[in-house]
Amino acid sequence: MTTIIYVSTCGNKLAAVEVDENGNLDSILQLIEPVVDVPDNVPKKGPMNSPPAVTEWISRHPKLPILYSLTSFWNEAEAIISTFRVNEDGTLTKLGSRSTGGHQAAQGVFSPDASTYAIAHHNGGKLSLFDVTKSEQLNEPVMVMDMPEIVPGTRKEPKAGSINQGLPALHGLYYSPNGKYLVCADPVQNAVFTYSVDSKGLPTTPDNVISQVVCHTDVRPYATTQKLLAWLFGSGPRPRRAVVHPSGKYLYVMHEWTNYVQIYAIDEEGRVDPNLVRELSCVDPSLRKGCVGCAMTGVSELEAADDALIVSVRGTSACGGRAECSVRMFAYKDGGRDLECIGTLDGVPASVRHFYRKDNVLWVGINSSKMPLVQKYEKQGEEWILKGEANVDMDVFCITPKDV
């Protein structure tokens, strides 16, 4: 029995990969390159010699045979959402592309009823919402809205030719378990906002948040390199993702620079108590061996599953430095008010940007050009066991299986 996994990369590529029952590679079923045409005004190289186009996120529609991909061009042009039909054999047929209405699309999430697709834009902080009720190319977004400014008059639009992200910014989105509100994480203003939403997942009062919390902390990045960069950029903890405990009572905010999760109480309407309940490290805190010397570690993805909070960690190091690369599990304590680390996945060889869990199977994407792998783990009892891995020949940014 084979499984089809879709993979996007730090580049203008999207692949359909066929793996066997253990997760080992059968074949690269299809490689789509380019995913989109790069606009003429976009330079041949992005910031720090990166590719000009990055297909940062892909999402398989939970009800329709459709896959969406989000491709960005840094600050040079608005991001593009592409629509693909998922064929029975697992191949993809492109139906079309259109602008998302913002720069640097960082994440896309479906509303609880899967009628709306919400897109967070890292640079400039726009939130775009599309009607995704039909198996066809998308129309214009139903709504494009801006995150609020914590300090009035500080808004900055992202500028072409600059790596400045602008202000506000938006990196993480999460629909609440009860479907009543949407959580938004802003890494530039170090804030989390919540919006009331209707039955389709659309904000009912886009100009007024239910709640806003600025995430204060005394924690600083572990390694010297990271401390220096945080000082140079004047960066705070940088909330990248925020999710809610399955009970709906606690909000978990994951910070990219400090590699910490903060816990806040939240009510069923999405009102957040700004008093911090707890904060704890997402990397190994013993002797700070999670990130030492010439190294950087940045937490990447966060999922509040029924049985655990799951965090992925990207690490890079040089000149004898050490950086943790892992998928770390936390058990809920006291109804979700506290967390306890219960271990990491064995066998993760390099940075993990994204993972996808379905029931007792966890797919892990390795974000490394030297070890471009998709790994399959299965939960057996209380343990997660590595079953196999597929070399997909491109560093993995995002993954999703054909059958969600």
Beta strands, then each sheet from edge to edge (+ up, - down):
strand 1: 3-9
strand 2: 14-19
strand 3: 25-32
strand 4: 54-60
strand 5: 66-72
strand 6: 80-86
strand 7: 92-99
strand 8: 103-110
strand 9: 116-123
strand 10: 126-131
strand 11: 143-146
strand 12: 172-175
strand 13: 181-186
strand 14: 191-196
strand 15: 211-214
strand 16: 239-244
strand 17: 250-255
strand 18: 260-265
strand 19: 278-281
strand 20: 291-292
strand 21: 295-304
strand 22: 309-317
strand 23: 322-323
strand 24: 326-333
strand 25: 338-344
strand 26: 352-358
strand 27: 361-366
strand 28: 373-380
strand 29: 383-391
strand 30: 396-401
sheet 1: 3+ 2- 1+ 30-
sheet 2: 4+ 5- 6+ 7-
sheet 3: 8+ 9- 10+ 11-
sheet 4: 12+ 13- 14+ 15-
sheet 5: 16+ 17- 18+ 19-
sheet 6: 20+ 23-
sheet 7: 21+ 22- 24+ 25-
sheet 8: 26+ 27- 28+ 29-
end
